[in-house]
């Protein structure tokens, strides 16, 4: 087998082991803080107060594991991204390595901001609306803790991923897949897509819908502005005359 291939496979194995060990440690930390985090979620979700019920003996451990999994993924994200960067580092120039390394903390920061936005802004409105809707049909409130926490996780993780939009668009710009012309072509479709996404993850009233959709559209425009600024700066550097 080629020596370079063996070297790359050995390096990849090393990076995967580091990322896996960190994920296991993060999962353990998540299990430790899960009771406190669940108590915080139950008592600090805006003005919403929901009593939780269990319908099976395994509900408690299932909820702890889901909560720990989300914490583990959040804490592992920067380490995982850094290991990818470190694996690809030998093939980069110093300038490329320095600029791409900034993606690691920025990706983690944007993911956390997305989760916090979903938890603080969108989630309380959605839960309040659903509770009012249930009351309107005369239903009794009995919420299973496992289904409730599953709903939170399935909502907050996509919100965190949605806030990665600036980095994704910048990356597409760096590799040449996103240009000013293409951006103008996809802008109207992006608006429609973000409006549909906002309607899916928010209550159907206009105020709640706009409170989710408008930040997503604003995030798209900020992402587009960053990408276009990068292209302008790169164009100026490309045409900058060399000093004698």
C-alpha positions in Angstrom: 0.0 0.0 0.0 1.2 3.5 -0.8 3.0 5.2 2.1 1.2 8.5 1.6 -2.2 6.7 1.8 -1.1 4.9 5.0 0.0 8.2 6.4 -3.4 9.8 5.6 -5.4 6.9 7.0 -3.3 7.0 10.2 -3.9 10.7 10.5 -7.7 10.2 9.8 -7.8 7.5 12.5 -6.1 9.7 15.0 -8.6 12.6 14.3 -11.6 10.3 14.6 -10.4 8.9 17.9 -9.9 12.4 19.3 -13.4 13.5 18.2 -15.0 10.3 19.5 -13.4 10.5 22.9 -14.4 14.1 23.2 -18.0 13.3 22.2 -18.1 10.5 24.9 -16.8 13.0 27.5 -19.3 15.6 26.4 -22.1 13.0 26.6 -21.1 12.2 30.1 -21.1 15.9 31.0 -24.5 16.2 29.4 -25.9 13.4 31.5 -24.5 15.1 34.6 -26.2 18.5 33.9 -29.4 17.1 32.4 -31.5 17.2 35.6 -30.6 20.9 36.1 -31.1 21.8 32.5 -34.5 20.1 32.4 -35.5 21.9 35.5 -34.4 25.2 33.9 -36.4 24.5 30.7 -39.5 23.6 32.7 -39.4 26.8 34.8 -37.9 29.4 32.5 -39.5 28.8 29.1 -40.8 32.4 28.8 -44.3 32.6 30.4 -45.2 29.0 29.5 -45.7 26.6 32.3 -46.3 22.9 31.4 -46.6 20.0 33.8 -44.8 16.9 32.6 -46.1 13.3 33.0 -44.4 9.9 32.4 -46.2 7.0 30.7 -43.4 4.4 30.9 -40.7 3.4 33.3 -38.1 4.2 30.6 -39.2 7.8 30.0 -36.8 9.2 32.5 -33.7 7.7 31.1 -34.8 8.3 27.6 -35.3 12.0 28.4 -31.9 12.2 30.0 -30.2 10.6 27.0 -31.9 13.0 24.5 -30.9 15.9 26.6 -27.3 14.6 27.0 -27.2 13.9 23.3 -28.0 17.5 22.4 -25.4 18.8 24.9 -22.9 16.4 23.6 -23.4 17.4 20.0 -23.1 21.1 20.9 -19.9 20.7 22.9 -18.5 18.3 20.2 -19.1 20.6 17.3 -16.1 22.9 17.6 -13.8 19.9 18.3 -15.1 17.9 15.4 -14.7 20.9 13.1 -11.2 21.5 14.3 -10.2 17.9 13.7 -11.5 18.3 10.1 -9.4 21.5 9.7 -6.3 19.8 11.2 -6.7 16.8 8.9 -6.9 19.1 5.8 -4.2 21.6 7.1 -1.2 20.0 5.3 -2.9 20.7 1.9 -3.5 24.4 2.7 -1.3 27.5 2.4 -0.6 29.5 5.6 -3.2 32.1 4.5 -5.8 29.5 3.8 -5.2 27.7 7.1 -5.5 31.0 9.0 -8.7 32.0 7.4 -10.4 28.6 7.5 -9.5 28.2 11.2 -11.9 31.0 12.0 -14.8 28.9 10.7 -14.5 26.7 13.8 -15.4 29.2 16.6 -17.8 31.1 14.3 -19.7 27.9 13.5 -20.1 27.1 17.1 -21.1 30.6 18.0 -23.7 30.8 15.2 -25.1 27.4 16.2 -25.5 28.5 19.8 -27.1 31.7 18.7 -29.6 29.8 16.6 -30.5 27.5 19.5 -30.9 30.4 21.9 -33.1 32.3 19.4 -35.3 29.3 19.0 -35.6 28.7 22.7 -36.1 32.4 23.7 -38.2 33.7 20.8 -39.8 31.1 18.7 -40.4 28.2 21.1 -42.5 30.0 23.7 -44.8 31.4 21.1 -45.3 28.0 19.4 -46.0 26.2 22.7 -48.4 28.9 23.9 -50.3 28.7 20.6 -50.6 24.9 20.8 -51.8 25.0 24.4 -54.5 27.6 23.5 -55.5 25.5 20.5 -55.8 22.4 22.8 -57.9 24.4 25.3 -60.2 25.5 22.5 -61.2 22.0 21.7 -61.8 21.2 25.4 -58.8 18.8 25.7 -57.2 18.1 29.1 -53.5 18.9 29.4 -51.4 15.8 30.0 -48.0 16.1 28.3 -45.6 13.2 28.2 -42.1 14.3 29.1 -40.4 12.1 26.5 -42.5 13.5 23.6 -42.2 17.0 25.0 -38.4 16.9 25.1 -38.2 15.2 21.7 -40.2 18.1 20.3 -37.8 20.6 21.9 -34.7 18.8 20.5 -36.2 18.3 17.0 -37.1 22.0 16.9 -33.9 23.6 18.4 -31.3 21.6 16.5 -32.7 22.7 13.1 -32.7 26.3 14.3 -29.1 26.0 15.3 -28.3 24.6 11.8 -30.3 27.3 10.1 -28.0 29.9 11.7 -25.0 28.3 10.0 -26.2 30.1 6.8 -23.5 32.8 6.8 -20.7 30.3 6.9 -22.3 28.0 4.3 -22.8 30.9 1.9 -19.2 32.2 2.5 -17.8 28.8 1.9 -19.8 28.5 -1.4 -18.5 31.9 -2.4 -14.9 30.9 -1.6 -15.1 27.8 -3.8 -16.7 29.7 -6.7 -20.2 28.2 -6.5 -21.9 31.4 -5.4 -21.5 34.6 -7.5 -23.4 37.9 -7.6 -25.3 36.7 -10.6 -26.3 33.5 -9.0 -27.2 35.2 -5.8 -29.7 37.5 -7.7 -31.2 34.5 -9.3 -31.7 32.5 -6.1 -32.7 35.5 -3.8 -36.5 35.3 -4.6 -36.5 31.6 -4.2 -34.6 31.9 -1.0 -37.2 34.3 0.4 -40.0 31.9 -0.5 -38.2 29.0 1.1 -37.4 30.9 4.2 -41.1 32.1 4.5 -42.2 28.5 4.1 -39.7 27.4 6.8 -40.9 30.2 9.1 -44.5 29.1 8.7 -43.6 25.5 9.5 -41.7 26.3 12.7 -44.0 29.0 14.0 -47.7 29.3 15.0 -50.0 30.3 12.0 -50.7 33.8 13.3 -49.1 36.6 11.4 -47.1 38.1 14.3 -45.5 34.8 15.3 -44.8 33.9 11.6 -43.0 37.2 11.0 -41.1 37.1 14.2 -39.4 33.9 12.9 -39.4 34.5 9.1 -38.0 38.1 9.3 -34.8 37.1 11.3 -34.2 34.2 8.8 -34.5 36.6 5.8 -32.3 39.1 7.6 -29.7 36.4 8.3 -29.8 35.5 4.6 -29.1 39.1 3.6 -26.3 39.4 6.1 -24.9 36.2 4.7 -25.2 37.6 1.1 -23.5 40.9 2.2 -20.6 39.0 3.8 -20.1 36.9 0.7 -20.2 39.8 -1.7 -17.8 41.8 0.4 -15.4 38.8 0.3 -15.7 38.7 -3.5 -15.0 42.4 -3.8 -12.0 42.2 -1.6 -10.6 39.2 -3.5 -11.1 41.0 -6.8 -9.2 44.1 -5.6 -6.4 41.9 -4.4 -6.3 40.1 -7.7 -6.0 43.3 -9.7 -3.7 45.1 -7.3 -0.4 45.9 -9.2 2.7 44.2 -7.8 5.3 46.5 -6.3 8.7 46.5 -8.0 
